[in-house]
Amino acid sequence: MFENLYLSHLIEPAFIYYDFPKEASVMCYDIKIAKDYRDNNLMLERFELYLGGMELANG
């Protein structure tokens, strides 16, 4: 839904922050790209950097 509704509007650099279930993000859990959510150790804090409608960073 995010890609269909918002991706084409992210022309300027934009950081998108969101919380993500740890179980659904094995890559981030294994190599510690993301950190545990402050109040819930079952969630991770994640971000993505977009520029010109393209994802440039994921962490």
C-alpha positions in Angstrom: 0.0 0.0 0.0 2.9 2.4 0.8 4.4 2.0 -2.6 1.1 2.4 -4.4 0.1 5.5 -2.5 3.2 7.4 -1.5 6.3 6.3 -3.4 5.8 8.5 -6.5 5.5 11.6 -4.2 8.9 11.1 -2.5 10.9 13.3 -4.7 12.9 15.2 -2.0 15.0 13.1 0.4 12.7 11.5 2.9 13.3 9.2 5.9 10.5 6.8 6.6 10.5 5.5 10.2 8.3 2.6 11.3 8.0 -0.2 13.8 8.3 -3.7 12.5 7.6 -7.1 14.1 11.0 -8.8 14.9 9.8 -12.2 13.7 9.0 -10.8 10.2 12.5 -9.2 9.9 15.0 -12.0 10.3 17.8 -10.2 8.4 17.7 -7.1 10.7 17.4 -9.3 13.8 20.4 -11.5 12.9 22.9 -8.7 11.9 21.5 -6.0 14.2 20.7 -3.4 11.6 17.7 -2.4 13.5 17.4 -1.9 17.2 14.7 -3.2 19.6 11.8 -0.9 20.1 12.1 1.0 23.4 9.0 -0.4 25.2 8.5 -3.7 23.3 11.3 -6.2 22.6 9.1 -8.0 20.0 9.3 -5.0 17.7 12.2 -3.3 15.8 12.7 0.4 14.9 13.4 0.6 11.2 13.9 3.3 8.6 14.2 3.7 4.9 15.7 6.6 2.9 13.9 7.6 -0.3 15.0 10.0 -3.0 13.3 10.6 -6.4 10.9 7.7 -5.7 13.8 5.2 -5.1 14.8 3.5 -1.9 18.5 4.4 -1.2 19.0 3.0 2.3 17.4 0.5 4.6 18.3 0.1 8.3 
